């Protein structure tokens, strides 16, 4: 069992940046694929980014357009999401997720991830 806790959300103006963190505990995690999803009210949970167990491979949702960077520090059992040039439409609850298959970084459906954090709110004002 893996527990995930997200931090770093908040209110930011359009064009600004935020860095989200996801700390893993329990049966961590260095061999897990880690991902970020987001969900706005009334919307489905959308794929944002994923990273394989070593950090050497990443995959992003189409809407990212180079604005976000996912990374991980296995020594700290933490995965990060650096978000730049934020837009009001990026407003959502951002969730961290884990899949025990460390090579599953191209999986972009929330149904493929077994472990989830509680989410952190990101609000971008115009």
C-alpha positions in Angstrom: 0.0 0.0 0.0 1.2 3.5 -0.9 0.1 6.7 0.6 0.4 9.9 -1.4 0.1 13.5 -0.1 0.1 16.5 -2.5 1.2 20.0 -1.5 1.9 23.2 -3.2 -1.4 24.2 -4.6 -2.8 27.7 -4.2 -4.0 30.9 -5.9 -1.9 32.4 -8.7 -2.4 35.0 -11.4 -2.5 34.0 -15.0 1.1 33.7 -16.4 2.4 32.7 -13.0 4.0 29.5 -11.8 3.4 26.9 -9.1 5.3 23.7 -8.2 3.3 20.8 -6.8 4.9 18.1 -4.7 3.7 14.6 -4.0 5.2 12.7 -1.1 4.9 8.9 -1.1 5.0 6.8 2.0 4.3 3.2 2.9 5.4 0.6 0.3 7.2 3.3 -1.6 7.5 4.0 -4.6 10.8 4.2 -6.4 9.7 1.5 -8.8 6.3 3.0 -9.4 5.2 5.0 -12.3 3.9 8.3 -10.9 1.4 10.7 -12.6 -0.5 13.8 -12.1 -4.2 14.2 -13.1 -6.5 17.2 -12.7 -10.2 17.6 -12.3 -12.3 20.7 -12.6 -15.9 20.9 -11.4 -18.2 19.0 -13.7 -15.3 17.5 -15.7 -13.7 14.1 -15.8 -10.3 13.5 -14.2 -7.9 14.4 -17.0 -4.3 13.2 -17.5 -1.6 15.8 -17.0 1.7 14.0 -16.9 3.5 10.8 -16.0 7.0 9.7 -15.3 8.6 6.3 -15.2 10.4 4.8 -12.2 13.8 6.1 -13.0 12.7 9.6 -14.1 14.2 9.0 -17.6 10.9 9.0 -19.4 8.0 11.4 -19.3 4.6 11.8 -21.0 2.3 14.7 -21.1 -1.3 15.5 -21.9 -1.9 17.4 -25.1 -3.0 20.6 -23.4 0.4 21.0 -21.5 2.1 22.4 -24.6 5.5 22.5 -22.9 4.3 24.6 -19.9 4.6 21.8 -17.3 7.6 19.6 -16.2 7.2 16.4 -14.2 10.2 15.2 -12.3 11.0 12.9 -9.3 13.5 12.5 -6.6 13.5 8.8 -5.5 15.8 9.5 -2.6 13.0 11.7 -1.2 10.1 9.5 -2.5 8.7 12.7 -4.0 7.4 13.6 -7.5 7.0 17.2 -8.6 5.0 19.1 -11.2 6.4 22.4 -12.2 3.7 24.5 -13.8 4.6 27.6 -15.8 2.6 30.2 -17.7 -0.6 29.1 -16.0 -4.0 29.9 -17.5 -7.4 30.3 -15.9 -8.4 27.1 -17.6 -5.7 25.3 -15.5 -7.9 25.8 -12.5 -8.7 22.4 -11.0 -7.9 20.0 -8.2 -4.6 18.3 -9.0 -4.1 14.7 -8.0 -1.0 12.5 -7.7 -1.3 8.9 -8.7 0.8 5.8 -8.7 1.0 2.6 -10.8 3.1 -0.3 -9.5 4.4 -0.9 -13.1 7.4 1.4 -13.2 7.4 1.4 -17.0 3.7 2.4 -17.4 4.4 6.1 -18.0 2.3 6.2 -21.2 -0.9 5.2 -19.4 -3.1 8.3 -19.5 -6.4 7.0 -18.0 -7.2 7.5 -14.3 -8.5 3.9 -14.4 -5.0 2.6 -14.8 -3.7 4.1 -11.5 -4.2 2.2 -8.3 -3.1 4.8 -5.6 -4.2 8.3 -5.2 -3.6 11.4 -3.1 -6.3 13.6 -1.7 -5.7 16.4 -4.2 -4.5 20.0 -4.0 -6.5 22.9 -5.4 -4.9 25.1 -8.0 -6.7 28.4 -8.8 -5.5 30.7 -11.6 -7.1 34.1 -11.7 -7.3 36.2 -14.9 
